[in-house]
């Protein structure tokens, strides 16, 4: 392990971001649930669903990224239903 990776928790995000970028390593800042719910990119990527619940209140839920559409199309075109 090289020296730059030792003590990972001792550097800030601002210090690590250029190092990780230069090393071509994908990374993101860990966020709290509250911060994630305000993240425009997460909403744009359909990471969450919002649904009305009791008394008109809205709740946010984590969206599954799984899709059965390809499976359904494959089996429908093969004559399976």
Secondary structure, DSSP 8 states (H G I E B T S, - for coil): --GGGTTGGGS-HHHHHHHHHHTT--------HHHHHT-HHHHHTT-EEEEE-GGG-EEEEE------HHHHHHHHHTT--
